[in-house]
């Protein structure tokens, strides 16, 4: 999984943290959680605020 796999990351986060409200997750936590996902193998430095925003938005959509 890479940073660009936004939907796949969002699904994995929703599965791993089913009781977490994605609206309340700080980007620092989100960043670390993505890095810890099984199968995630991208360069940690390739992330940025826009990618984290997109992941959070997709996770919110998955949670609804």
C-alpha positions in Angstrom: 0.0 0.0 0.0 1.3 3.5 -0.9 0.2 7.0 0.2 -1.8 7.3 -3.1 -4.0 4.3 -2.2 -6.3 6.7 -0.4 -9.5 4.5 -0.4 -7.6 1.3 0.6 -5.9 3.1 3.5 -9.3 4.5 4.6 -10.9 1.1 4.6 -8.0 -0.4 6.5 -8.2 2.4 9.1 -12.0 2.0 9.4 -11.4 -1.7 10.0 -8.6 -1.2 12.5 -10.3 1.6 14.5 -14.0 0.9 14.2 -14.9 3.0 17.3 -12.8 6.0 16.3 -14.5 9.1 14.9 -12.3 10.1 12.0 -13.4 13.7 12.4 -11.6 13.9 15.7 -8.3 12.3 14.6 -5.2 14.6 14.6 -3.0 14.4 11.5 0.0 13.4 13.6 -2.0 10.3 14.8 -3.4 9.6 11.4 0.1 9.7 9.9 1.5 7.3 12.5 -1.5 4.9 12.2 -1.1 4.8 8.4 2.6 3.9 8.8 1.6 1.1 11.1 -0.9 -0.5 8.8 -0.1 -4.0 7.6 1.0 -3.9 4.0 1.9 -0.2 4.0 5.3 0.1 2.4 5.7 3.7 1.1 8.3 6.3 2.1 7.1 8.1 5.2 8.5 11.4 3.8 6.2 11.2 0.8 3.2 12.2 2.9 1.8 15.7 3.3 -1.2 17.6 4.6 -3.1 17.1 1.3 -2.7 13.4 1.4 -3.7 13.2 5.1 -6.7 15.3 4.4 -7.8 13.0 1.5 -7.3 9.9 3.7 -9.3 11.5 6.5 -12.1 12.5 4.1 -12.2 9.0 2.6 -12.3 7.5 6.1 -15.2 9.7 7.1 -17.0 8.6 4.0 -16.3 4.9 4.9 -17.6 5.4 8.4 -21.0 6.8 7.3 
